[in-house]
Amino acid sequence: MRICHVTPHLPPDQSANALLPVQLGRRAGADGDSATYVSHPPRSSAAGDLPGPVTLIPWRDRSAASWSARKWRGVRQAALIARRAAPAIRNADLVHLHSNGLLTEVGAWLARRYGKPTVLTLYGTEIWHYRRRRPVDLFTRAYDAAGQVTFYSERLRERAESLGLRQSHAQVVYPPVDAAFTWCTPETRREARAALGLGQGPILLNVKRLHPLAGQRYAIEALPDMVRAHPGVRLVVCGAGPLRPDLEALARRCGVADRVLFAGLVDNRALPAYYAAADLFLLPSLLEATPTVALEALASGTPVLSSDNPGGLELHELFDDDVAIVPRENAEAIVRAVSAFLDAPRRTSAATRRRIERDLRPERVSDRFHALYGRLVDEPVR
């Protein structure tokens, strides 16, 4: 089977829609199938090691311009995508579309044109901020035409249902957790801390893009009170983004600049050491589907403290007390919850480890997608 993944991101970009296509491509190769990719260039550096050839299409120019100029840019970009993506999609047996945006929407149009079945995977933003567009809504067309739609969380699927998007071809497939993220022994944790130069005090970890929706400001605002209760505590933030100067300034104003380590964009291969070193993973996001970073923390043995965003609440239902919940945008609640945890620190439960191994490892998630692929290839395209 020849599978073409159309996705806006690829590694080393750290996003769910960069990681899943590569994991599925590796599975395809192991099964004797093949994977190709249509994507934009990674924002951080050149594309990493991929399990198949990739067609890279430049990002759309989003510099300031008049309404008419922006529309013409969109038309030209759509034509460029159609021209460059056509060979990969035409030669595929199935097209797996990831997220939304012009790349995915034109990819869906090409798949219909060439009579190829499609799977559409939705990660969060496409549905949380869904708004039907007039006069032409390419996303809804792609959604309706897909042979199967998969959602990263049940709450995301419920949101789509409330918006009137049909559900007869929809199901939830949670994100895979790479085997590199595994439960850590005390010795592994000591080695990770030594390698990262983090010392022996309590470590709070956040791994997210530095963006207002990620809510890192609330963790920083909570830190002064946490330091008073637990003087050795430090916050490590892994991620890049436009908010970094503002967050660094906030740490200085709060008097905790020496307690916050901005590690920048950390390569996926280096992330396991950070999870191993951490005592508690903080997820103060305002909005999430199923955050892969929180699952990676749990798999490493590190409990999670999440705001009451949809993804955090769903993880609490799945993993019980290993994912504690506090109100969104509430630094005081973070202080209380972190202090209580650090007074009685612990690792994740055996039940959490069993569930991750049983349901969320790449081979398990790939099995589900591979079954979908086989069924759709054998069915006539609608």
C-alpha angles and dihedrals in degrees: 000000000000112000123190117200115204108194135152093223139045132175137313081046107091106227133114092245089056097050103042096056090053093048090050091048091055090052090050091054092048090053094049093256125118135234131204129182138218111191149131119266112274111263095224103047142318119325113277130230106311130189092231145017118292133211108209119204119192118251117260116264106251100175118133114289142141121282092256092048091052090050092052090048088055092051092049092047092050090051091049092050092048093050097047099037096046098086095051093046095042091054095047128096091209135012121216110201119201124203121326138281133103095298093056094040094052088044089056091050091051091049090054091047092054095039096245122154115239140208115200118201118196119200106183120280093068091063104028089058098030116148123167109242127220139253094359121022106189094175094057089046090053091047094050094044095051116108088217134010119201125195128204092226142016092240089055090053090048090051090053090050091051089053091057097255108147119252105196091101097035134104139159120252113176119220120270122248113219117237089240087076103073137151110283128223120221088257092053090051093051091049092049092051092048092048091050094042093236100137125214104294123107113291123208114194134201123180111187142110110276098252134130092252090058090066098215090146090071092055090050092047089052094050100083092060091043090053091052091054096038109022096191097054120124134185118220116196117193114192145070132236147124094285097065097098091049093048092048090051090049091053090053092049090050091050094240102103089121090053097054121074114196100200095182123216105345119203113248090240091058097046098084090069091056092051090047092052096049127096095196134010116222121209106176092161121149092215134020139153106199105330109219090201091062091051090050089053092049091049088053091054095256117131119227132230108198135178116241093269115141094259094048092050091050092050090050089055090050099042104024115204094003085078110048120192132220129174117275120259092014117126093176091058090051090052093052095046095045092046091051091050095048090050087061108017120188143162129246120288129260088245091059092050092049093050093050092049092046101044114011111046114112094253091055094048091043090054090060094049092044089055090051091049093052094049095047095047089055093050126078113256113251 
